[in-house]
Amino acid sequence: MAQGFIVIAAARAAQAGASLDEILDLTRRNMKCVDMRAAFDTLEYLRRGGRIGAAQALLGSMLRVNPIIMLKDGVVEPAGSCVWG
């Protein structure tokens, strides 16, 4: 859906008479505002893929934890993680 919003914004700019460079600039700025998030029903596939250990998978399953991950700028990380510097 996020890609669709970027395309719609670019199409509106084109219809309004924006130049190709202006449309590309708009698209690049909008791409920085987009990320993808995913939630898992089970930790099994994270364990199988080596993202988490067996103990973490067991504890998370016992506590019924459903992690949310985020893909931003090509990097997968837990959603809501912050780096304070």
C-alpha positions as CSV (number, residue, x, y, z in Angstrom):
1,M,0.0,0.0,0.0
2,A,2.8,2.4,0.8
3,Q,4.2,2.0,-2.7
4,G,0.8,2.9,-4.0
5,F,0.7,6.1,-2.1
6,I,4.1,7.0,-3.5
7,V,2.9,6.3,-7.0
8,I,-0.4,8.3,-6.5
9,A,1.6,11.3,-5.3
10,A,3.9,11.1,-8.3
11,A,0.9,10.8,-10.7
12,R,-0.7,13.8,-9.1
13,A,2.5,15.8,-9.5
14,A,2.7,14.8,-13.1
15,Q,-0.9,15.8,-13.8
16,A,-0.2,19.1,-12.2
17,G,2.6,19.7,-14.7
18,A,5.7,18.9,-12.6
19,S,8.9,18.1,-14.4
20,L,10.5,14.7,-14.3
21,D,13.2,15.9,-11.9
22,E,10.5,17.3,-9.6
23,I,8.6,14.1,-9.7
24,L,11.8,12.1,-8.9
25,D,12.6,14.4,-6.0
26,L,9.1,14.0,-4.6
27,T,9.3,10.2,-5.0
28,R,12.7,10.0,-3.2
29,R,11.4,12.2,-0.4
30,N,8.3,10.1,0.0
31,M,10.3,6.8,0.0
32,K,12.1,7.9,3.2
33,C,8.7,8.2,4.9
34,V,7.8,4.6,4.2
35,D,8.6,1.4,6.2
36,M,7.1,-2.0,6.4
37,R,6.1,-3.8,9.6
38,A,5.1,-7.4,10.1
39,A,3.8,-9.4,13.0
40,F,4.2,-13.1,13.6
41,D,1.6,-15.5,15.1
42,T,4.4,-17.9,16.2
43,L,8.1,-17.7,16.9
44,E,8.8,-21.0,15.1
45,Y,10.0,-19.6,11.8
46,L,12.2,-17.0,13.5
47,R,13.8,-19.9,15.5
48,R,14.2,-22.0,12.3
49,G,15.7,-19.1,10.5
50,G,18.2,-18.5,13.2
51,R,16.9,-15.1,14.1
52,I,16.3,-16.2,17.7
53,G,17.5,-19.1,19.8
54,A,15.5,-22.1,21.0
55,A,15.3,-20.7,24.6
56,Q,14.0,-17.4,23.3
57,A,11.4,-19.1,21.2
58,L,10.3,-21.3,24.1
59,L,10.0,-18.4,26.5
60,G,8.3,-16.2,23.9
61,S,5.8,-18.9,23.2
62,M,5.1,-19.5,26.9
63,L,4.5,-15.7,27.3
64,R,2.5,-15.6,24.1
65,V,4.8,-12.9,22.7
66,N,4.1,-11.8,19.1
67,P,7.0,-9.8,17.9
68,I,6.7,-7.0,15.4
69,I,9.6,-6.4,13.0
70,M,10.3,-3.5,10.8
71,L,12.0,-3.3,7.4
72,K,13.4,0.2,6.8
73,D,16.2,1.1,4.4
74,G,16.8,-2.6,3.7
75,V,17.4,-3.5,7.3
76,V,15.2,-5.8,9.5
77,E,15.0,-4.8,13.1
78,P,12.4,-5.0,15.9
79,A,9.8,-2.3,15.6
80,G,9.9,0.3,18.3
81,S,13.7,-0.1,18.9
82,C,15.4,3.2,19.4
83,V,19.0,4.3,19.5
84,W,19.5,7.2,21.9
85,G,22.7,9.0,21.3
